[in-house]
Amino acid sequence: MPSKIDQEFAFIQSAMSLRAKRQEILAANLANSDTPNYKARDLDFASAMRSAMAGTGGSLAMTRTSAGHMDAGGGGSAALAGVMYRSAVQPSLDGNTVDPDVERGHFADNAMQYQFLLERMRGQVEKMKLALSDSK
């Protein structure tokens, strides 16, 4: 049975991994804001985190959704579990659904959440160091 410390570190590790993956997706959206027919994507963080904590795909394993997709082990372009297309508020005439203002907002929020997780991890390590140190 995992200890509370193990559970806490597993939670933080999963959350940081998912936040980093979401940051990559949001950065790709921003980089492709002028690409015709590019569809904005996002990670459903809540469901991905539930899956990670339940042990059912927390590592964001690749999924084959078509026989034409490359094998996930080969680093192909198969869709990530939990990654979905974001519905466009106002798509452009060229079919691009990226709204740079919305993407920057999500990007900044996700970065703040990631920073919070780093601070939480640092706090846990400091508590462990304090508990293990000689109190004089």
N, CA and C atoms as an extended XYZ file, in Angstrom:
408
Properties=species:S:1:pos:R:3:atomname:S:1:resname:S:1:resid:I:1 pbc="F F F"
N         0.844       -1.175        0.000 N   MET     1
C         0.000        0.000        0.000 CA  MET     1
C         0.890        1.239        0.000 C   MET     1
N         0.690        2.140       -0.976 N   PRO     2
C         1.539        3.328       -1.047 CA  PRO     2
C         1.289        4.265        0.137 C   PRO     2
N         2.354        4.898        0.587 N   SER     3
C         2.235        5.838        1.692 CA  SER     3
C         1.639        7.152        1.207 C   SER     3
N         1.290        8.011        2.138 N   LYS     4
C         0.741        9.331        1.794 CA  LYS     4
C         1.750       10.144        1.000 C   LYS     4
N         3.028        9.992        1.349 N   ILE     5
C         4.070       10.719        0.630 CA  ILE     5
C         4.130       10.250       -0.821 C   ILE     5
N         4.094        8.930       -1.023 N   ASP     6
C         4.105        8.383       -2.378 CA  ASP     6
C         2.892        8.858       -3.168 C   ASP     6
N         1.735        8.858       -2.542 N   GLN     7
C         0.513        9.305       -3.213 CA  GLN     7
C         0.605       10.777       -3.591 C   GLN     7
N         1.128       11.593       -2.686 N   GLU     8
C         1.264       13.025       -2.959 CA  GLU     8
C         2.216       13.273       -4.117 C   GLU     8
N         3.378       12.600       -4.092 N   PHE     9
C         4.335       12.781       -5.177 CA  PHE     9
C         3.794       12.237       -6.501 C   PHE     9
N         3.048       11.145       -6.479 N   ALA    10
C         2.456       10.603       -7.701 CA  ALA    10
C         1.433       11.584       -8.275 C   ALA    10
N         0.642       12.179       -7.398 N   PHE    11
C        -0.346       13.164       -7.841 CA  PHE    11
C         0.350       14.354       -8.498 C   PHE    11
N         1.357       14.896       -7.817 N   ILE    12
C         2.048       16.070       -8.348 CA  ILE    12
C         2.753       15.736       -9.659 C   ILE    12
N         3.381       14.560       -9.717 N   GLN    13
C         4.072       14.154      -10.946 CA  GLN    13
C         3.093       14.033      -12.110 C   GLN    13
N         1.954       13.409      -11.883 N   SER    14
C         0.952       13.268      -12.945 CA  SER    14
C         0.428       14.624      -13.380 C   SER    14
N         0.135       15.476      -12.411 N   ALA    15
C        -0.399       16.800      -12.732 CA  ALA    15
C         0.621       17.629      -13.511 C   ALA    15
N         1.887       17.574      -13.113 N   MET    16
C         2.916       18.334      -13.824 CA  MET    16
C         3.108       17.812      -15.250 C   MET    16
N         3.062       16.510      -15.406 N   SER    17
C         3.197       15.926      -16.730 CA  SER    17
C         2.052       16.363      -17.642 C   SER    17
N         0.843       16.345      -17.110 N   LEU    18
C        -0.312       16.761      -17.897 CA  LEU    18
C        -0.271       18.254      -18.200 C   LEU    18
N         0.143       19.052      -17.233 N   ARG    19
C         0.255       20.503      -17.461 CA  ARG    19
C         1.308       20.799      -18.537 C   ARG    19
N         2.432       20.077      -18.509 N   ALA    20
C         3.473       20.278      -19.517 CA  ALA    20
C         2.953       19.899      -20.903 C   ALA    20
N         2.221       18.798      -20.988 N   LYS    21
C         1.662       18.375      -22.278 CA  LYS    21
C         0.661       19.403      -22.783 C   LYS    21
N        -0.167       19.941      -21.866 N   ARG    22
C        -1.153       20.956      -22.269 CA  ARG    22
C        -0.433       22.214      -22.751 C   ARG    22
N         0.671       22.568      -22.117 N   GLN    23
C         1.418       23.749      -22.537 CA  GLN    23
C         1.952       23.570      -23.956 C   GLN    23
N         2.404       22.364      -24.281 N   GLU    24
C         2.869       22.075      -25.642 CA  GLU    24
C         1.742       22.237      -26.650 C   GLU    24
N         0.568       21.739      -26.302 N   ILE    25
C        -0.589       21.819      -27.198 CA  ILE    25
C        -0.985       23.275      -27.416 C   ILE    25
N        -1.039       24.059      -26.340 N   LEU    26
C        -1.409       25.471      -26.452 CA  LEU    26
C        -0.362       26.247      -27.243 C   LEU    26
N         0.916       25.919      -27.061 N   ALA    27
C         1.974       26.577      -27.830 CA  ALA    27
C         1.833       26.256      -29.317 C   ALA    27
N         1.477       25.007      -29.632 N   ALA    28
C         1.265       24.627      -31.030 CA  ALA    28
C         0.098       25.396      -31.623 C   ALA    28
N        -0.952       25.593      -30.826 N   ASN    29
C        -2.092       26.387      -31.303 CA  ASN    29
C        -1.638       27.804      -31.648 C   ASN    29
N        -0.885       28.423      -30.740 N   LEU    30
C        -0.405       29.787      -30.985 CA  LEU    30
C         0.511       29.842      -32.204 C   LEU    30
N         1.379       28.860      -32.348 N   ALA    31
C         2.303       28.839      -33.481 CA  ALA    31
C         1.574       28.676      -34.806 C   ALA    31
N         0.401       28.054      -34.774 N   ASN    32
C        -0.360       27.810      -36.003 CA  ASN    32
C        -1.566       28.730      -36.145 C   ASN    32
N        -1.529       29.875      -35.485 N   SER    33
C        -2.690       30.767      -35.518 CA  SER    33
C        -2.973       31.324      -36.915 C   SER    33
N        -1.984       31.300      -37.805 N   ASP    34
C        -2.188       31.785      -39.177 CA  ASP    34
C        -2.204       30.669      -40.210 C   ASP    34
N        -2.194       29.427      -39.771 N   THR    35
C        -2.188       28.287      -40.685 CA  THR    35
C        -3.611       27.995      -41.147 C   THR    35
N        -3.855       28.021      -42.452 N   PRO    36
C        -5.213       27.735      -42.942 CA  PRO    36
C        -5.684       26.343      -42.520 C   PRO    36
N        -6.930       26.256      -42.124 N   ASN    37
C        -7.624       25.022      -41.734 CA  ASN    37
C        -7.046       24.355      -40.488 C   ASN    37
N        -6.195       25.058      -39.733 N   TYR    38
C        -5.693       24.491      -38.483 CA  TYR    38
C        -6.807       24.564      -37.444 C   TYR    38
N        -7.014       23.470      -36.747 N   LYS    39
C        -8.050       23.398      -35.715 CA  LYS    39
C        -7.388       23.444      -34.342 C   LYS    39
N        -7.846       24.387      -33.510 N   ALA    40
C        -7.298       24.532      -32.161 CA  ALA    40
C        -7.604       23.277      -31.349 C   ALA    40
N        -6.593       22.820      -30.609 N   ARG    41
C        -6.752       21.632      -29.770 CA  ARG    41
C        -6.514       22.013      -28.326 C   ARG    41
N        -7.000       21.183      -27.434 N   ASP    42
C        -6.770       21.389      -26.013 CA  ASP    42
C        -6.868       20.048      -25.314 C   ASP    42
N        -6.314       19.997      -24.123 N   LEU    43
C        -6.331       18.798      -23.302 CA  LEU    43
C        -7.407       18.960      -22.241 C   LEU    43
N        -8.290       17.988      -22.140 N   ASP    44
C        -9.280       17.995      -21.063 CA  ASP    44
C        -8.546       17.567      -19.804 C   ASP    44
N        -8.022       18.573      -19.082 N   PHE    45
C        -7.135       18.305      -17.955 CA  PHE    45
C        -7.846       17.501      -16.870 C   PHE    45
N        -9.088       17.848      -16.552 N   ALA    46
C        -9.804       17.176      -15.464 CA  ALA    46
C        -9.964       15.682      -15.748 C   ALA    46
N       -10.395       15.331      -16.949 N   SER    47
C       -10.593       13.904      -17.242 CA  SER    47
C        -9.256       13.179      -17.370 C   SER    47
N        -8.247       13.855      -17.915 N   ALA    48
C        -6.925       13.232      -18.015 CA  ALA    48
C        -6.339       12.998      -16.626 C   ALA    48
N        -6.580       13.916      -15.711 N   MET    49
C        -6.070       13.748      -14.341 CA  MET    49
C        -6.811       12.622      -13.627 C   MET    49
N        -8.121       12.532      -13.838 N   ARG    50
C        -8.876       11.420      -13.245 CA  ARG    50
C        -8.346       10.095      -13.765 C   ARG    50
N        -8.073       10.022      -15.054 N   SER    51
C        -7.528        8.794      -15.645 CA  SER    51
C        -6.154        8.476      -15.081 C   SER    51
N        -5.336        9.514      -14.910 N   ALA    52
C        -3.990        9.306      -14.377 CA  ALA    52
C        -4.050        8.772      -12.958 C   ALA    52
N        -4.926        9.315      -12.139 N   MET    53
C        -5.007        8.881      -10.753 CA  MET    53
C        -5.674        7.511      -10.623 C   MET    53
N        -6.499        7.154      -11.596 N   ALA    54
C        -7.122        5.837      -11.578 CA  ALA    54
C        -6.197        4.779      -12.191 C   ALA    54
N        -5.089        5.244      -12.796 N   GLY    55
C        -4.145        4.307      -13.400 CA  GLY    55
C        -4.564        3.843      -14.776 C   GLY    55
N        -5.408        4.619      -15.458 N   THR    56
C        -5.888        4.218      -16.783 CA  THR    56
C        -5.461        5.231      -17.836 C   THR    56
N        -4.178        5.317      -18.054 N   GLY    57
C        -3.709        6.166      -19.145 CA  GLY    57
C        -3.189        7.505      -18.700 C   GLY    57
N        -2.675        7.597      -17.503 N   GLY    58
C        -2.143        8.857      -17.031 CA  GLY    58
C        -0.899        9.295      -17.757 C   GLY    58
N        -0.265        8.402      -18.468 N   SER    59
C         0.956        8.756      -19.179 CA  SER    59
C         0.665        9.345      -20.550 C   SER    59
N        -0.584        9.611      -20.857 N   LEU    60
C        -0.991       10.161      -22.141 CA  LEU    60
C        -0.501        9.279      -23.294 C   LEU    60
N        -0.851        8.020      -23.235 N   ALA    61
C        -0.446        7.086      -24.266 CA  ALA    61
C        -1.088        7.441      -25.603 C   ALA    61
N        -0.385        7.121      -26.672 N   MET    62
C        -0.906        7.383      -28.008 CA  MET    62
C        -1.997        6.375      -28.343 C   MET    62
N        -2.961        6.819      -29.125 N   THR    63
C        -4.087        5.992      -29.501 CA  THR    63
C        -4.213        5.953      -31.016 C   THR    63
N        -4.391        4.758      -31.570 N   ARG    64
C        -4.646        4.633      -33.014 CA  ARG    64
C        -6.141        4.725      -33.230 C   ARG    64
N        -6.572        5.735      -33.980 N   THR    65
C        -7.996        5.899      -34.267 CA  THR    65
C        -8.344        5.541      -35.703 C   THR    65
N        -7.326        5.179      -36.481 N   SER    66
C        -7.541        4.814      -37.873 CA  SER    66
C        -6.467        3.823      -38.284 C   SER    66
N        -6.814        2.936      -39.207 N   ALA    67
C        -5.838        1.952      -39.681 CA  ALA    67
C        -4.672        2.628      -40.394 C   ALA    67
N        -4.871        3.858      -40.894 N   GLY    68
C        -3.819        4.582      -41.586 CA  GLY    68
C        -2.823        5.249      -40.663 C   GLY    68
N        -3.095        5.291      -39.374 N   HIS    69
C        -2.176        5.921      -38.429 CA  HIS    69
C        -0.958        5.050      -38.192 C   HIS    69
N         0.158        5.692      -37.924 N   MET    70
C         1.379        4.964      -37.597 CA  MET    70
C         1.253        4.386      -36.201 C   MET    70
N         2.031        3.357      -35.911 N   ASP    71
C         2.047        2.752      -34.587 CA  ASP    71
C         2.552        3.780      -33.585 C   ASP    71
N         1.906        3.864      -32.408 N   ALA    72
C         2.275        4.844      -31.387 CA  ALA    72
C         3.706        4.661      -30.923 C   ALA    72
N         4.208        3.455      -30.936 N   GLY    73
C         5.570        3.210      -30.508 CA  GLY    73
C         6.598        3.833      -31.435 C   GLY    73
N         6.207        4.092      -32.660 N   GLY    74
C         7.123        4.675      -33.628 CA  GLY    74
C         7.132        6.184      -33.615 C   GLY    74
N         6.459        6.816      -32.636 N   GLY    75
C         6.463        8.268      -32.569 CA  GLY    75
C         5.612        8.890      -33.653 C   GLY    75
N         4.593        8.194      -34.094 N   GLY    76
C         3.732        8.688      -35.151 CA  GLY    76
C         2.854        9.825      -34.699 C   GLY    76
N         1.929       10.208      -35.554 N   SER    77
C         1.086       11.361      -35.267 CA  SER    77
C        -0.293       10.951      -34.787 C   SER    77
N        -0.414        9.819      -34.159 N   ALA    78
C        -1.702        9.392      -33.634 CA  ALA    78
C        -2.136       10.343      -32.529 C   ALA    78
N        -3.449       10.445      -32.330 N   ALA    79
C        -3.987       11.398      -31.360 CA  ALA    79
C        -3.659       10.987      -29.940 C   ALA    79
N        -3.381       11.977      -29.092 N   LEU    80
C        -3.156       11.718      -27.675 CA  LEU    80
C        -4.490       11.516      -26.992 C   LEU    80
N        -4.512       10.621      -26.021 N   ALA    81
C        -5.721       10.419      -25.237 CA  ALA    81
C        -6.019       11.698      -24.463 C   ALA    81
N        -7.247       12.152      -24.504 N   GLY    82
C        -7.645       13.350      -23.776 CA  GLY    82
C        -7.506       14.630      -24.573 C   GLY    82
N        -6.839       14.596      -25.730 N   VAL    83
C        -6.695       15.798      -26.548 CA  VAL    83
C        -7.888       15.888      -27.482 C   VAL    83
N        -8.533       17.053      -27.432 N   MET    84
C        -9.724       17.251      -28.256 CA  MET    84
C        -9.609       18.565      -29.021 C   MET    84
N       -10.438       18.711      -30.028 N   TYR    85
C       -10.504       19.969      -30.752 CA  TYR    85
C       -11.400       20.924      -29.987 C   TYR    85
N       -10.967       22.158      -29.897 N   ARG    86
C       -11.754       23.176      -29.200 CA  ARG    86
C       -12.750       23.775      -30.185 C   ARG    86
N       -13.982       23.955      -29.742 N   SER    87
C       -14.989       24.559      -30.618 CA  SER    87
C       -14.658       26.036      -30.779 C   SER    87
N       -14.787       26.513      -31.990 N   ALA    88
C       -14.414       27.886      -32.321 CA  ALA    88
C       -15.530       28.851      -31.964 C   ALA    88
N       -15.141       29.958      -31.360 N   VAL    89
C       -16.107       31.021      -31.075 CA  VAL    89
C       -16.408       31.765      -32.367 C   VAL    89
N       -15.359       32.085      -33.100 N   GLN    90
C       -15.504       32.780      -34.369 CA  GLN    90
C       -14.400       32.323      -35.310 C   GLN    90
N       -14.639       31.230      -36.067 N   PRO    91
C       -13.590       30.732      -36.961 CA  PRO    91
C       -13.300       31.740      -38.076 C   PRO    91
N       -12.063       31.726      -38.547 N   SER    92
C       -11.693       32.640      -39.623 CA  SER    92
C       -12.177       32.098      -40.964 C   SER    92
N       -12.076       32.922      -41.973 N   LEU    93
C       -12.528       32.529      -43.305 CA  LEU    93
C       -11.704       31.390      -43.890 C   LEU    93
N       -10.457       31.265      -43.464 N   ASP    94
C        -9.608       30.198      -43.993 CA  ASP    94
C        -9.762       28.885      -43.231 C   ASP    94
N       -10.719       28.810      -42.287 N   GLY    95
C       -10.989       27.570      -41.562 CA  GLY    95
C       -10.188       27.399      -40.286 C   GLY    95
N        -9.335       28.355      -39.953 N   ASN    96
C        -8.530       28.280      -38.733 CA  ASN    96
C        -9.417       28.624      -37.541 C   ASN    96
N        -9.348       27.803      -36.476 N   THR    97
C       -10.198       28.031      -35.306 CA  THR    97
C        -9.423       28.558      -34.102 C   THR    97
N        -8.177       28.971      -34.303 N   VAL    98
C        -7.360       29.479      -33.200 CA  VAL    98
C        -7.689       30.945      -32.955 C   VAL    98
N        -8.041       31.274      -31.721 N   ASP    99
C        -8.218       32.661      -31.295 CA  ASP    99
C        -7.008       32.990      -30.430 C   ASP    99
N        -6.058       33.789      -30.953 N   PRO   100
C        -4.818       34.033      -30.206 CA  PRO   100
C        -5.043       34.587      -28.801 C   PRO   100
N        -6.042       35.434      -28.612 N   ASP   101
C        -6.299       35.990      -27.279 CA  ASP   101
C        -6.724       34.904      -26.300 C   ASP   101
N        -7.597       34.020      -26.745 N   VAL   102
C        -8.042       32.904      -25.896 CA  VAL   102
C        -6.876       31.983      -25.595 C   VAL   102
N        -6.072       31.690      -26.595 N   GLU   103
C        -4.923       30.790      -26.420 CA  GLU   103
C        -3.915       31.376      -25.436 C   GLU   103
N        -3.637       32.680      -25.551 N   ARG   104
C        -2.697       33.314      -24.617 CA  ARG   104
C        -3.225       33.264      -23.196 C   ARG   104
N        -4.537       33.439      -23.031 N   GLY   105
C        -5.137       33.342      -21.706 CA  GLY   105
C        -4.998       31.952      -21.117 C   GLY   105
N        -5.303       30.933      -21.922 N   HIS   106
C        -5.154       29.545      -21.469 CA  HIS   106
C        -3.691       29.222      -21.185 C   HIS   106
N        -2.794       29.737      -22.031 N   PHE   107
C        -1.365       29.496      -21.876 CA  PHE   107
C        -0.869       30.068      -20.545 C   PHE   107
N        -1.260       31.321      -20.255 N   ALA   108
C        -0.837       31.968      -19.011 CA  ALA   108
C        -1.416       31.252      -17.791 C   ALA   108
N        -2.688       30.855      -17.863 N   ASP   109
C        -3.324       30.147      -16.751 CA  ASP   109
C        -2.645       28.811      -16.501 C   ASP   109
N        -2.360       28.082      -17.572 N   ASN   110
C        -1.702       26.786      -17.437 CA  ASN   110
C        -0.295       26.944      -16.863 C   ASN   110
N         0.421       27.983      -17.286 N   ALA   111
C         1.763       28.233      -16.750 CA  ALA   111
C         1.692       28.532      -15.253 C   ALA   111
N         0.673       29.272      -14.840 N   MET   112
C         0.506       29.581      -13.424 CA  MET   112
C         0.207       28.312      -12.624 C   MET   112
N        -0.634       27.448      -13.167 N   GLN   113
C        -0.950       26.181      -12.507 CA  GLN   113
C         0.290       25.303      -12.394 C   GLN   113
N         1.114       25.296      -13.433 N   TYR   114
C         2.355       24.515      -13.410 CA  TYR   114
C         3.291       25.056      -12.327 C   TYR   114
N         3.392       26.393      -12.242 N   GLN   115
C         4.238       27.004      -11.216 CA  GLN   115
C         3.744       26.637       -9.821 C   GLN   115
N         2.426       26.610       -9.636 N   PHE   116
C         1.857       26.201       -8.352 CA  PHE   116
C         2.292       24.773       -8.000 C   PHE   116
N         2.244       23.879       -8.986 N   LEU   117
C         2.648       22.494       -8.739 CA  LEU   117
C         4.129       22.397       -8.377 C   LEU   117
N         4.969       23.218       -9.029 N   LEU   118
C         6.388       23.237       -8.679 CA  LEU   118
C         6.579       23.684       -7.230 C   LEU   118
N         5.852       24.700       -6.830 N   GLU   119
C         5.950       25.189       -5.455 CA  GLU   119
C         5.425       24.156       -4.460 C   GLU   119
N         4.380       23.456       -4.849 N   ARG   120
C         3.838       22.404       -3.975 CA  ARG   120
C         4.861       21.287       -3.793 C   ARG   120
N         5.508       20.902       -4.878 N   MET   121
C         6.543       19.868       -4.802 CA  MET   121
C         7.702       20.348       -3.928 C   MET   121
N         8.139       21.582       -4.131 N   ARG   122
C         9.219       22.138       -3.326 CA  ARG   122
C         8.839       22.139       -1.847 C   ARG   122
N         7.604       22.505       -1.549 N   GLY   123
C         7.142       22.509       -0.161 CA  GLY   123
C         7.159       21.118        0.456 C   GLY   123
N         6.768       20.115       -0.301 N   GLN   124
C         6.773       18.744        0.203 CA  GLN   124
C         8.204       18.270        0.485 C   GLN   124
N         9.122       18.619       -0.408 N   VAL   125
C        10.512       18.228       -0.209 CA  VAL   125
C        11.085       18.943        1.008 C   VAL   125
N        10.763       20.214        1.166 N   GLU   126
C        11.243       20.963        2.339 CA  GLU   126
C        10.703       20.355        3.637 C   GLU   126
N         9.440       19.934        3.645 N   LYS   127
C         8.867       19.283        4.830 CA  LYS   127
C         9.615       17.993        5.150 C   LYS   127
N         9.926       17.220        4.102 N   MET   128
C        10.654       15.970        4.319 CA  MET   128
C        12.051       16.240        4.851 C   MET   128
N        12.721       17.245        4.295 N   LYS   129
C        14.057       17.593        4.765 CA  LYS   129
C        14.014       18.043        6.221 C   LYS   129
N        13.018       18.813        6.575 N   LEU   130
C        12.878       19.288        7.935 CA  LEU   130
C        12.634       18.127        8.910 C   LEU   130
N        11.784       17.189        8.470 N   ALA   131
C        11.474       16.033        9.320 CA  ALA   131
C        12.692       15.130        9.506 C   ALA   131
N        13.560       15.066        8.516 N   LEU   132
C        14.724       14.187        8.572 CA  LEU   132
C        15.949       14.844        9.220 C   LEU   132
N        15.917       16.161        9.330 N   SER   133
C        17.088       16.839        9.875 CA  SER   133
C        17.147       16.706       11.393 C   SER   133
N        18.335       16.867       11.937 N   ASP   134
C        18.516       16.822       13.391 CA  ASP   134
C        17.978       18.120       13.983 C   ASP   134
N        17.070       18.012       14.904 N   SER   135
C        16.579       19.219       15.565 CA  SER   135
C        17.429       19.474       16.801 C   SER   135
N        18.065       20.601       16.823 N   LYS   136
C        18.997       20.911       17.925 CA  LYS   136
C        18.496       22.082       18.709 C   LYS   136
